[in-house]
Amino acid sequence: MTSPAPLLRLATLATALALVVAGCTPVGDPAVEPSAEVSTAPGSSESMDDDIDDEMDDDATDAGAGSSGDAAQAGAYVEYRDGIIAETAGTKALFFHAPWCPQCRALEESILSGEIPDDLTIIKVDFDTATSLRQQYGVTIQTTIVFVDDDGAALASEVLYSDTTLDALVAAAP
């Protein structure tokens, strides 16, 4: 009788591949090669990782994200990082964004295609990874906007799930 190890390894790899295709990544599985590439379409030579990297690069460029040491300029859309709230002048809006959320993507598109008022900085916060910020501000759903003062204290919040426009975000400001 043959050992079940090769079949088990094959089943593990098939499961890992299914998770990667579904957008999940197995953690700590030594049987899965972390550099394995999955094509985006049959016959495509570009990997999903390349697509994600390209989208992230485009987002950072479009969002006006500068080096991590730069203070955000008013009238900008920037990525959240430690210290950015205290370093940013004017009205600050934390936009709790999830890349998998269609409403978040629509709001981001509106932000990027519109004109952000000079006295407003929109700070994009990753909904999935910023759990301590979500807890701090009581955020339970993506597309939540939290306006904060210079010390990071919440001034007002609004969920823009049904009205995903820059105009709605600006109108929600305290």
C-alpha positions, 0 to 999 in steps of 0.5 A: 500500500502506498503512503497517503503523504503525496495525496495529502500534499496534493490536497493541501496544495489544491486547497491553498491554490483555491484560497489564493484564487479566492483572495485568501492566503494560507498562513504558516503552511510550509507546504505552500510556496509563497512565491507561487503565481496564479494567472488572472485569466487562461493564457495570461502571463501576468500574475495576480500579485503583479496586478495587485502591486500595480493597483497599489502603485497606481493608488499611491500615485493617484492618492497623492501619497508622498514619502512616509516622512512628509506631512499631508497637505490640506486638499489632499487624499493620502494613506494613513500612517502613524503621526499623520493626524498631528502633522496635518493642518485643517480639517481631517477626515479618516476614510475607512476603506476596504479594497474589496468594497464596491462602495469604497471603490466608488467613493475613492473614484469620486475623491480622485476625480473631484476637487478636494477643498483646500482646507480638507485632507482625506486620510485613507485608512485600511478597514481590514488592518487598522483594527485598533483605529476602528475600535478607537472610533467605533467604526463597524462598517467600511465607507465610514468617515470620521472627522478628527481634530489635531489630537485625533479626537473624533468630531463627527462621523458619517457612513457614506455607504449609500451616497459614495460621493466626494460631495457627500463627504464634504457635506458631512464635515462638522 
